[in-house]
């Protein structure tokens, strides 16, 4: 389980696979950052862009799969589970608030 903390926002708790996915997207998936780490305000704009790009990419892939199913005359598979957008939006909001307040985000401490 990951608990992301910032003095500019409420704590954000994620299950380990989801937290690791977010960390990978923002480039904090090295061995030293996986268990505990810090995201500085200067790094936050790039992290926001990376998350937003990953969300768009996932949505395009889902739509492409649905279009391919329709082209084959099949009903597109029902999307199960939580999308990356749903998981990333609270973290993106935390990033925005923390960046605006010039406060870091930490985890594992």
Chimera marker file (.cmm) of the C-alpha trace (Angstrom):
<marker_set name="trace">
<marker id="1" x="0.000" y="0.000" z="0.000" r="1" g="1" b="0" radius="0.5"/>
<marker id="2" x="1.182" y="3.501" z="-0.789" r="1" g="1" b="0" radius="0.5"/>
<marker id="3" x="0.386" y="6.601" z="1.228" r="1" g="1" b="0" radius="0.5"/>
<marker id="4" x="1.271" y="9.813" z="-0.603" r="1" g="1" b="0" radius="0.5"/>
<marker id="5" x="1.559" y="12.827" z="1.685" r="1" g="1" b="0" radius="0.5"/>
<marker id="6" x="1.770" y="16.548" z="1.082" r="1" g="1" b="0" radius="0.5"/>
<marker id="7" x="1.359" y="19.557" z="3.332" r="1" g="1" b="0" radius="0.5"/>
<marker id="8" x="-0.796" y="21.083" z="0.590" r="1" g="1" b="0" radius="0.5"/>
<marker id="9" x="-3.347" y="18.272" z="0.201" r="1" g="1" b="0" radius="0.5"/>
<marker id="10" x="-4.985" y="15.397" z="2.009" r="1" g="1" b="0" radius="0.5"/>
<marker id="11" x="-3.150" y="12.073" z="2.130" r="1" g="1" b="0" radius="0.5"/>
<marker id="12" x="-3.772" y="9.812" z="-0.848" r="1" g="1" b="0" radius="0.5"/>
<marker id="13" x="-3.754" y="6.053" z="-0.304" r="1" g="1" b="0" radius="0.5"/>
<marker id="14" x="-3.376" y="3.554" z="-3.157" r="1" g="1" b="0" radius="0.5"/>
<marker id="15" x="-3.015" y="-0.179" z="-3.322" r="1" g="1" b="0" radius="0.5"/>
<marker id="16" x="0.520" y="-1.260" z="-4.171" r="1" g="1" b="0" radius="0.5"/>
<marker id="17" x="-0.025" y="-2.177" z="-7.848" r="1" g="1" b="0" radius="0.5"/>
<marker id="18" x="-1.785" y="1.128" z="-8.519" r="1" g="1" b="0" radius="0.5"/>
<marker id="19" x="0.818" y="3.169" z="-6.656" r="1" g="1" b="0" radius="0.5"/>
<marker id="20" x="3.615" y="1.438" z="-8.549" r="1" g="1" b="0" radius="0.5"/>
<marker id="21" x="1.839" y="2.151" z="-11.839" r="1" g="1" b="0" radius="0.5"/>
<marker id="22" x="1.603" y="5.867" z="-11.007" r="1" g="1" b="0" radius="0.5"/>
<marker id="23" x="5.248" y="5.960" z="-9.909" r="1" g="1" b="0" radius="0.5"/>
<marker id="24" x="6.334" y="4.224" z="-13.116" r="1" g="1" b="0" radius="0.5"/>
<marker id="25" x="4.445" y="6.715" z="-15.254" r="1" g="1" b="0" radius="0.5"/>
<marker id="26" x="6.054" y="9.694" z="-13.504" r="1" g="1" b="0" radius="0.5"/>
<marker id="27" x="9.532" y="8.129" z="-13.708" r="1" g="1" b="0" radius="0.5"/>
<marker id="28" x="9.910" y="7.274" z="-10.030" r="1" g="1" b="0" radius="0.5"/>
<marker id="29" x="10.117" y="3.498" z="-10.446" r="1" g="1" b="0" radius="0.5"/>
<marker id="30" x="13.804" y="3.043" z="-9.699" r="1" g="1" b="0" radius="0.5"/>
<marker id="31" x="14.708" y="0.792" z="-6.756" r="1" g="1" b="0" radius="0.5"/>
<marker id="32" x="15.378" y="3.741" z="-4.458" r="1" g="1" b="0" radius="0.5"/>
<marker id="33" x="12.045" y="5.463" z="-5.168" r="1" g="1" b="0" radius="0.5"/>
<marker id="34" x="9.645" y="2.535" z="-5.151" r="1" g="1" b="0" radius="0.5"/>
<marker id="35" x="9.514" y="2.048" z="-1.379" r="1" g="1" b="0" radius="0.5"/>
<marker id="36" x="9.976" y="5.649" z="-0.345" r="1" g="1" b="0" radius="0.5"/>
<marker id="37" x="10.597" y="8.842" z="-2.140" r="1" g="1" b="0" radius="0.5"/>
<marker id="38" x="9.976" y="12.497" z="-2.707" r="1" g="1" b="0" radius="0.5"/>
<marker id="39" x="8.575" y="14.484" z="-5.590" r="1" g="1" b="0" radius="0.5"/>
<marker id="40" x="9.764" y="18.069" z="-5.592" r="1" g="1" b="0" radius="0.5"/>
<marker id="41" x="7.598" y="20.948" z="-6.813" r="1" g="1" b="0" radius="0.5"/>
<marker id="42" x="9.925" y="21.488" z="-9.786" r="1" g="1" b="0" radius="0.5"/>
<marker id="43" x="9.232" y="17.892" z="-10.923" r="1" g="1" b="0" radius="0.5"/>
<marker id="44" x="5.455" y="18.160" z="-10.678" r="1" g="1" b="0" radius="0.5"/>
<marker id="45" x="4.590" y="19.809" z="-14.030" r="1" g="1" b="0" radius="0.5"/>
<marker id="46" x="6.376" y="17.008" z="-15.887" r="1" g="1" b="0" radius="0.5"/>
<marker id="47" x="4.660" y="14.392" z="-13.699" r="1" g="1" b="0" radius="0.5"/>
<marker id="48" x="1.264" y="15.918" z="-14.517" r="1" g="1" b="0" radius="0.5"/>
<marker id="49" x="2.025" y="15.858" z="-18.241" r="1" g="1" b="0" radius="0.5"/>
<marker id="50" x="3.200" y="12.238" z="-18.049" r="1" g="1" b="0" radius="0.5"/>
<marker id="51" x="0.057" y="11.127" z="-16.219" r="1" g="1" b="0" radius="0.5"/>
<marker id="52" x="-2.244" y="13.014" z="-18.571" r="1" g="1" b="0" radius="0.5"/>
<marker id="53" x="-0.477" y="11.490" z="-21.600" r="1" g="1" b="0" radius="0.5"/>
<marker id="54" x="-0.760" y="7.986" z="-20.122" r="1" g="1" b="0" radius="0.5"/>
<marker id="55" x="-4.485" y="8.491" z="-19.507" r="1" g="1" b="0" radius="0.5"/>
<marker id="56" x="-5.031" y="9.617" z="-23.106" r="1" g="1" b="0" radius="0.5"/>
<marker id="57" x="-3.001" y="6.667" z="-24.400" r="1" g="1" b="0" radius="0.5"/>
<marker id="58" x="-5.026" y="4.157" z="-22.352" r="1" g="1" b="0" radius="0.5"/>
<marker id="59" x="-8.304" y="5.682" z="-23.529" r="1" g="1" b="0" radius="0.5"/>
<marker id="60" x="-7.178" y="5.550" z="-27.170" r="1" g="1" b="0" radius="0.5"/>
<marker id="61" x="-6.209" y="1.888" z="-26.770" r="1" g="1" b="0" radius="0.5"/>
<marker id="62" x="-9.600" y="1.064" z="-25.246" r="1" g="1" b="0" radius="0.5"/>
<marker id="63" x="-11.434" y="2.901" z="-28.012" r="1" g="1" b="0" radius="0.5"/>
<marker id="64" x="-9.321" y="1.208" z="-30.689" r="1" g="1" b="0" radius="0.5"/>
<marker id="65" x="-10.122" y="-2.218" z="-29.207" r="1" g="1" b="0" radius="0.5"/>
<marker id="66" x="-13.829" y="-1.335" z="-29.223" r="1" g="1" b="0" radius="0.5"/>
<marker id="67" x="-13.657" y="-0.155" z="-32.853" r="1" g="1" b="0" radius="0.5"/>
<marker id="68" x="-11.882" y="-3.356" z="-33.891" r="1" g="1" b="0" radius="0.5"/>
<marker id="69" x="-14.569" y="-5.440" z="-32.187" r="1" g="1" b="0" radius="0.5"/>
<marker id="70" x="-17.318" y="-3.472" z="-33.962" r="1" g="1" b="0" radius="0.5"/>
<marker id="71" x="-15.495" y="-3.898" z="-37.289" r="1" g="1" b="0" radius="0.5"/>
<marker id="72" x="-15.565" y="-7.667" z="-36.748" r="1" g="1" b="0" radius="0.5"/>
<marker id="73" x="-19.283" y="-7.452" z="-36.014" r="1" g="1" b="0" radius="0.5"/>
<marker id="74" x="-18.801" y="-8.145" z="-32.340" r="1" g="1" b="0" radius="0.5"/>
<marker id="75" x="-20.072" y="-6.274" z="-29.341" r="1" g="1" b="0" radius="0.5"/>
<marker id="76" x="-17.154" y="-4.451" z="-27.702" r="1" g="1" b="0" radius="0.5"/>
<marker id="77" x="-16.081" y="-6.047" z="-24.450" r="1" g="1" b="0" radius="0.5"/>
<marker id="78" x="-17.387" y="-4.343" z="-21.351" r="1" g="1" b="0" radius="0.5"/>
<marker id="79" x="-14.593" y="-2.492" z="-19.606" r="1" g="1" b="0" radius="0.5"/>
<marker id="80" x="-14.125" y="-3.874" z="-16.146" r="1" g="1" b="0" radius="0.5"/>
<marker id="81" x="-12.241" y="-2.350" z="-13.276" r="1" g="1" b="0" radius="0.5"/>
<marker id="82" x="-11.053" y="1.143" z="-12.639" r="1" g="1" b="0" radius="0.5"/>
<marker id="83" x="-9.492" y="3.132" z="-15.450" r="1" g="1" b="0" radius="0.5"/>
<marker id="84" x="-6.175" y="4.892" z="-15.206" r="1" g="1" b="0" radius="0.5"/>
<marker id="85" x="-8.065" y="8.194" z="-15.414" r="1" g="1" b="0" radius="0.5"/>
<marker id="86" x="-10.013" y="7.343" z="-12.265" r="1" g="1" b="0" radius="0.5"/>
<marker id="87" x="-6.820" y="6.376" z="-10.440" r="1" g="1" b="0" radius="0.5"/>
<marker id="88" x="-4.723" y="9.273" z="-11.711" r="1" g="1" b="0" radius="0.5"/>
<marker id="89" x="-7.118" y="12.203" z="-11.242" r="1" g="1" b="0" radius="0.5"/>
<marker id="90" x="-6.760" y="12.369" z="-7.424" r="1" g="1" b="0" radius="0.5"/>
<marker id="91" x="-2.976" y="12.179" z="-7.762" r="1" g="1" b="0" radius="0.5"/>
<marker id="92" x="-2.946" y="14.855" z="-10.464" r="1" g="1" b="0" radius="0.5"/>
<marker id="93" x="-5.016" y="17.081" z="-8.183" r="1" g="1" b="0" radius="0.5"/>
<marker id="94" x="-2.529" y="16.470" z="-5.366" r="1" g="1" b="0" radius="0.5"/>
<marker id="95" x="0.301" y="17.373" z="-7.741" r="1" g="1" b="0" radius="0.5"/>
<marker id="96" x="-1.407" y="20.609" z="-8.780" r="1" g="1" b="0" radius="0.5"/>
<marker id="97" x="-2.138" y="21.687" z="-5.212" r="1" g="1" b="0" radius="0.5"/>
<marker id="98" x="1.345" y="20.789" z="-4.022" r="1" g="1" b="0" radius="0.5"/>
<marker id="99" x="2.997" y="22.568" z="-6.933" r="1" g="1" b="0" radius="0.5"/>
<marker id="100" x="0.933" y="25.705" z="-6.365" r="1" g="1" b="0" radius="0.5"/>
<marker id="101" x="1.822" y="25.685" z="-2.648" r="1" g="1" b="0" radius="0.5"/>
<marker id="102" x="5.480" y="24.806" z="-3.407" r="1" g="1" b="0" radius="0.5"/>
<marker id="103" x="5.276" y="21.705" z="-1.183" r="1" g="1" b="0" radius="0.5"/>
<marker id="104" x="6.793" y="18.311" z="-1.915" r="1" g="1" b="0" radius="0.5"/>
<marker id="105" x="4.953" y="14.983" z="-2.032" r="1" g="1" b="0" radius="0.5"/>
<marker id="106" x="6.480" y="12.096" z="-0.114" r="1" g="1" b="0" radius="0.5"/>
<marker id="107" x="5.698" y="8.393" z="0.288" r="1" g="1" b="0" radius="0.5"/>
<marker id="108" x="7.024" y="5.574" z="2.407" r="1" g="1" b="0" radius="0.5"/>
<marker id="109" x="8.176" y="7.824" z="5.239" r="1" g="1" b="0" radius="0.5"/>
<link id1="1" id2="2" r="1" g="1" b="0" radius="0.2"/>
<link id1="2" id2="3" r="1" g="1" b="0" radius="0.2"/>
<link id1="3" id2="4" r="1" g="1" b="0" radius="0.2"/>
<link id1="4" id2="5" r="1" g="1" b="0" radius="0.2"/>
<link id1="5" id2="6" r="1" g="1" b="0" radius="0.2"/>
<link id1="6" id2="7" r="1" g="1" b="0" radius="0.2"/>
<link id1="7" id2="8" r="1" g="1" b="0" radius="0.2"/>
<link id1="8" id2="9" r="1" g="1" b="0" radius="0.2"/>
<link id1="9" id2="10" r="1" g="1" b="0" radius="0.2"/>
<link id1="10" id2="11" r="1" g="1" b="0" radius="0.2"/>
<link id1="11" id2="12" r="1" g="1" b="0" radius="0.2"/>
<link id1="12" id2="13" r="1" g="1" b="0" radius="0.2"/>
<link id1="13" id2="14" r="1" g="1" b="0" radius="0.2"/>
<link id1="14" id2="15" r="1" g="1" b="0" radius="0.2"/>
<link id1="15" id2="16" r="1" g="1" b="0" radius="0.2"/>
<link id1="16" id2="17" r="1" g="1" b="0" radius="0.2"/>
<link id1="17" id2="18" r="1" g="1" b="0" radius="0.2"/>
<link id1="18" id2="19" r="1" g="1" b="0" radius="0.2"/>
<link id1="19" id2="20" r="1" g="1" b="0" radius="0.2"/>
<link id1="20" id2="21" r="1" g="1" b="0" radius="0.2"/>
<link id1="21" id2="22" r="1" g="1" b="0" radius="0.2"/>
<link id1="22" id2="23" r="1" g="1" b="0" radius="0.2"/>
<link id1="23" id2="24" r="1" g="1" b="0" radius="0.2"/>
<link id1="24" id2="25" r="1" g="1" b="0" radius="0.2"/>
<link id1="25" id2="26" r="1" g="1" b="0" radius="0.2"/>
<link id1="26" id2="27" r="1" g="1" b="0" radius="0.2"/>
<link id1="27" id2="28" r="1" g="1" b="0" radius="0.2"/>
<link id1="28" id2="29" r="1" g="1" b="0" radius="0.2"/>
<link id1="29" id2="30" r="1" g="1" b="0" radius="0.2"/>
<link id1="30" id2="31" r="1" g="1" b="0" radius="0.2"/>
<link id1="31" id2="32" r="1" g="1" b="0" radius="0.2"/>
<link id1="32" id2="33" r="1" g="1" b="0" radius="0.2"/>
<link id1="33" id2="34" r="1" g="1" b="0" radius="0.2"/>
<link id1="34" id2="35" r="1" g="1" b="0" radius="0.2"/>
<link id1="35" id2="36" r="1" g="1" b="0" radius="0.2"/>
<link id1="36" id2="37" r="1" g="1" b="0" radius="0.2"/>
<link id1="37" id2="38" r="1" g="1" b="0" radius="0.2"/>
<link id1="38" id2="39" r="1" g="1" b="0" radius="0.2"/>
<link id1="39" id2="40" r="1" g="1" b="0" radius="0.2"/>
<link id1="40" id2="41" r="1" g="1" b="0" radius="0.2"/>
<link id1="41" id2="42" r="1" g="1" b="0" radius="0.2"/>
<link id1="42" id2="43" r="1" g="1" b="0" radius="0.2"/>
<link id1="43" id2="44" r="1" g="1" b="0" radius="0.2"/>
<link id1="44" id2="45" r="1" g="1" b="0" radius="0.2"/>
<link id1="45" id2="46" r="1" g="1" b="0" radius="0.2"/>
<link id1="46" id2="47" r="1" g="1" b="0" radius="0.2"/>
<link id1="47" id2="48" r="1" g="1" b="0" radius="0.2"/>
<link id1="48" id2="49" r="1" g="1" b="0" radius="0.2"/>
<link id1="49" id2="50" r="1" g="1" b="0" radius="0.2"/>
<link id1="50" id2="51" r="1" g="1" b="0" radius="0.2"/>
<link id1="51" id2="52" r="1" g="1" b="0" radius="0.2"/>
<link id1="52" id2="53" r="1" g="1" b="0" radius="0.2"/>
<link id1="53" id2="54" r="1" g="1" b="0" radius="0.2"/>
<link id1="54" id2="55" r="1" g="1" b="0" radius="0.2"/>
<link id1="55" id2="56" r="1" g="1" b="0" radius="0.2"/>
<link id1="56" id2="57" r="1" g="1" b="0" radius="0.2"/>
<link id1="57" id2="58" r="1" g="1" b="0" radius="0.2"/>
<link id1="58" id2="59" r="1" g="1" b="0" radius="0.2"/>
<link id1="59" id2="60" r="1" g="1" b="0" radius="0.2"/>
<link id1="60" id2="61" r="1" g="1" b="0" radius="0.2"/>
<link id1="61" id2="62" r="1" g="1" b="0" radius="0.2"/>
<link id1="62" id2="63" r="1" g="1" b="0" radius="0.2"/>
<link id1="63" id2="64" r="1" g="1" b="0" radius="0.2"/>
<link id1="64" id2="65" r="1" g="1" b="0" radius="0.2"/>
<link id1="65" id2="66" r="1" g="1" b="0" radius="0.2"/>
<link id1="66" id2="67" r="1" g="1" b="0" radius="0.2"/>
<link id1="67" id2="68" r="1" g="1" b="0" radius="0.2"/>
<link id1="68" id2="69" r="1" g="1" b="0" radius="0.2"/>
<link id1="69" id2="70" r="1" g="1" b="0" radius="0.2"/>
<link id1="70" id2="71" r="1" g="1" b="0" radius="0.2"/>
<link id1="71" id2="72" r="1" g="1" b="0" radius="0.2"/>
<link id1="72" id2="73" r="1" g="1" b="0" radius="0.2"/>
<link id1="73" id2="74" r="1" g="1" b="0" radius="0.2"/>
<link id1="74" id2="75" r="1" g="1" b="0" radius="0.2"/>
<link id1="75" id2="76" r="1" g="1" b="0" radius="0.2"/>
<link id1="76" id2="77" r="1" g="1" b="0" radius="0.2"/>
<link id1="77" id2="78" r="1" g="1" b="0" radius="0.2"/>
<link id1="78" id2="79" r="1" g="1" b="0" radius="0.2"/>
<link id1="79" id2="80" r="1" g="1" b="0" radius="0.2"/>
<link id1="80" id2="81" r="1" g="1" b="0" radius="0.2"/>
<link id1="81" id2="82" r="1" g="1" b="0" radius="0.2"/>
<link id1="82" id2="83" r="1" g="1" b="0" radius="0.2"/>
<link id1="83" id2="84" r="1" g="1" b="0" radius="0.2"/>
<link id1="84" id2="85" r="1" g="1" b="0" radius="0.2"/>
<link id1="85" id2="86" r="1" g="1" b="0" radius="0.2"/>
<link id1="86" id2="87" r="1" g="1" b="0" radius="0.2"/>
<link id1="87" id2="88" r="1" g="1" b="0" radius="0.2"/>
<link id1="88" id2="89" r="1" g="1" b="0" radius="0.2"/>
<link id1="89" id2="90" r="1" g="1" b="0" radius="0.2"/>
<link id1="90" id2="91" r="1" g="1" b="0" radius="0.2"/>
<link id1="91" id2="92" r="1" g="1" b="0" radius="0.2"/>
<link id1="92" id2="93" r="1" g="1" b="0" radius="0.2"/>
<link id1="93" id2="94" r="1" g="1" b="0" radius="0.2"/>
<link id1="94" id2="95" r="1" g="1" b="0" radius="0.2"/>
<link id1="95" id2="96" r="1" g="1" b="0" radius="0.2"/>
<link id1="96" id2="97" r="1" g="1" b="0" radius="0.2"/>
<link id1="97" id2="98" r="1" g="1" b="0" radius="0.2"/>
<link id1="98" id2="99" r="1" g="1" b="0" radius="0.2"/>
<link id1="99" id2="100" r="1" g="1" b="0" radius="0.2"/>
<link id1="100" id2="101" r="1" g="1" b="0" radius="0.2"/>
<link id1="101" id2="102" r="1" g="1" b="0" radius="0.2"/>
<link id1="102" id2="103" r="1" g="1" b="0" radius="0.2"/>
<link id1="103" id2="104" r="1" g="1" b="0" radius="0.2"/>
<link id1="104" id2="105" r="1" g="1" b="0" radius="0.2"/>
<link id1="105" id2="106" r="1" g="1" b="0" radius="0.2"/>
<link id1="106" id2="107" r="1" g="1" b="0" radius="0.2"/>
<link id1="107" id2="108" r="1" g="1" b="0" radius="0.2"/>
<link id1="108" id2="109" r="1" g="1" b="0" radius="0.2"/>
</marker_set>
